Amino acid sequence: MTTTFDIAMRAAAAVALSVAFVAPAPAMASAPAAVTAVAGYATSPHFALPQSSGPFAVGRDVLHLVDRSRRDQWVPANHRELMVSMFYPAVARPGRAAPYLTTTEARLFLEDRQLAGVIAPEALSATRTDALLHARPRAGRYPLVVLSPGFTLHRHTLTHLAEELASRGYLVAVIDHAYESSGTAFPGGRVLTCTACEAAEVYADVATGRADDVTFVLDRLTGARPAWRHARLIDRTRIGMAGHSIGGNAAAAAMAADSRVRAGINMDGTFFAPVPEDGLAGRPFLMLGAPSHVPGATDESWDRDWQRLNGWKRWLTVTGTGHLDFSDTAVLADQAGLPDDGSPLPGDRTAQLVREYVNAFFDLHLRGIPQPLLHGPAADNPEVVFHQPGNGSLPG
């Protein structure tokens, strides 16, 4: 079966510049970002993620978790270890802004995307975020959403979505899966690069391995001795997951493996690890993708697994987007002034739509709040197309 997948982007240097970041159509572009001289670069943009729109301030903690019951599937000499960013509703007060990523992580990301010499690592590292580091949490009990990034990407690329969900009253755990990114900083000055990229045809193993990661993270967050100091905030009965690319496949794999995950979203990811033939026990699932994922497209896995989903489900595509637009990169590309690669929807608009539909999905399925936005096409969002493969029926 011919499929689309993120590693293909690494293989084509000529394409990597445009797929890594996507610029908007000039007529709809937001105000240009400021530029500054940075260490050997004539100019470099001041990057900033969109501000969160919810009523709450956002806090962020970072966890380092080691699963001593499991060897790493890519480096068996080591136990499996993860970096996890926890975003949460916080008490609004002055505080230190949470950093985006380290300079080393930024440099390795830019090199992987064929952007070395185009953008200064220091500029990308200094991207302004909306979260405050170690802020005081708001009292309460909140649903938990787990996020998983695309292959070769680190957890930071889902920051704007994590911050938006936290500002609307969710706890968000964004996982960095060891040896599966271009470079992720771990304690002790270690930076683990993509050992998994050296293996051939590993994509299903990535998804199922990440499902094991999710089960471990949930155990460590909700167990008798939780790893996070604010774990009392978690409502253990309301847990969902979303992911980008292979992380979206991992959301389905995690639901298949762990009944605690009540609802899931795949953002533009091939189902390398298929949805089980008997479905996901009636739990809701959203497939949200670029136009390359319309019914009957090259990636046949969406047609196959749509039929297997046996609960509430929707299949949506966003006109004018590309594969990486479901992460932070579309916004940052606009601010860098990088060339349009055929994904003309402005980054800020893409981010707005991703936030709206992801938030609506979890509000419906983790909070029970009716969401007309998910009933069908909306005049305010003409870019979002609802698909009804087969007989056109949509259960639920």
Secondary structure, DSSP 8 states (H G I E B T S, - for coil): -----THHHHH-HHHHHHHHS----GGG------EEEETTEEEEE--B-----SSSEEEEEEEEEEEEEEE-SSSTTSEEEEEEEEEEEE------B-----HHHHHHHHHHTT-TTTS-HHHHHT-B-S-EET--B-SS-EEEEEEE--TB--GGGGHHHHHHHHHTT-EEEEEEETTSBS-EEEGGGEEE--GGGGSSS-HHHHHHHHHHHHHHHHHHHHSSS-SSTTGGGEEEEEEEEEEETHHHHHHHHHHHH-TT--EEEEES---SS---TTTTTT--EEEEE-GGGSTTSS-THHHHHHHH--SSEEEEEETT--GGGGSTHHHHHHHHT----S--S-HHHHHHHHHHHHHHHHHHHHH----GGGTS--TT-TTEEEE--TT-----
